[in-house]
Amino acid sequence: MPLHFLRPQTLAALALALGAALALPAAHADDRIKLKAIGQPLATGLIQKNKEQPFFENFAARTGLPIDVDYKPIDTLGIKDTEQLRVMKAGLFDIVSLRVSQNSRDEPTILGLDLVGAAPDYATGRKVAKAYFDTADARLQSQFGVKLLGVWPFGPQVLFCKKPIAKLADVKGLKVRVYDQNLAKFIEMIGGTPVPVSFADTHQSLSLGVVDCAITGPSSANSAGWPEVTTHQLAIGFQMALNGYAMTLKSWKALSPEQRSKLQAAFDALGEEIWTYSETLFQDALNCNAGKDPCTTGKKFNLTNVPVTSADVDLVRGAVSKVSLPVWAEVCDKSNPGCSKAWQATVAPVLGLK
């Protein structure tokens, strides 16, 4: 209908609507970006509390970007920590503090970051993370639409038991809490019975005798009160408990190149902070758990420190070639042909493996 056939009231309404429509882009440009993030469980302790949560709660200041993040630790959401990649793929969250081992059933490739025996200490853990980062990132992007922004460690995962042990081989016949298949196979190899238990349920499982021993980092164990229900700690690192930060490609691509650069720089800085902080926490928490000084980051308990023997070290070092690599390679190559070849080409040289 020609405009001159429209009534004055209609023309006025159209003009008003057109003016509002034209004003929309300008108003939208001033809007802040709002993102939703899944964090580490509250129960894991000080890295979540002192590094991760403050970063996300002050996201705009830390990144220099007009972005506000609705950050929720995963154990407050009713989502399992094994479901992070699924909910990201479904577009329910924009950023995730990715629990690598826990999500490796959905994507075995990422466990190449943290095979049992491959990263027993911080220096080696850094080398492995750097060597394998691009491989893990490419797989997450292609399968889940998720970009890896960084990798960081909880630190060496060690053994806690409520029965007396003098060496690692003493777990023979004992039930041991594990959190991934790789670790389960290693415990089987040395004669223990692996029992998959979530971190949040482990304290109760130890208390009730569902498990005799359990594996985690000393600081997380301290925060969760494991020394209340155990008697011994053996400080040999099975895995580095590497975790990551990842963002949906949709949210990443919505940012300008300059914004992406600022965001990546902020996550790089956070990752460096956590690497350093984690190493400080590790030794301090071992002291706290055994009731020794200095103990500045946790609560003092009275665990017996079990000395690490050369036989213990050999058992863990040998795990890569004997158990963890072959077991993982079989699983990973089924879902991602060439998976183990990529690991052999990137991580094996760093570890001096052929």
Secondary structure, 3 states (H helix, E strand, C coil): CCHHHCCHHHHHHHHHHHHHHHHHHHHHHHCCEEEEEEECCHHHCHHHHHHHHHHHHCHHHHHCCCEEEEEEEHHHCCCCCCCHHHHHHCCCCCEEEEECHHHCCCCHHHHHHCCCCCCCCHHHHHHHHHHHHHHHHHHHHHHHCEEEEEEEECCCCEEEECCCCCCHHHHCCCEEEECCHHHHHHHHHCCCEEEECCHHHHHHHHHHCCCCEEEECHHHHHHCCHHHCCCEEECCCCCCCEEEEEEEHHHHHCCCHHHHHHHHHHHHHHHHHHHHHHHHHHHHHHHHHCCCCCCCCCCCCCCEEECCCHHHHHHHHHHHHHHHHHHHHHHHHHHCCCHHHHHHHHCHHHHCCC
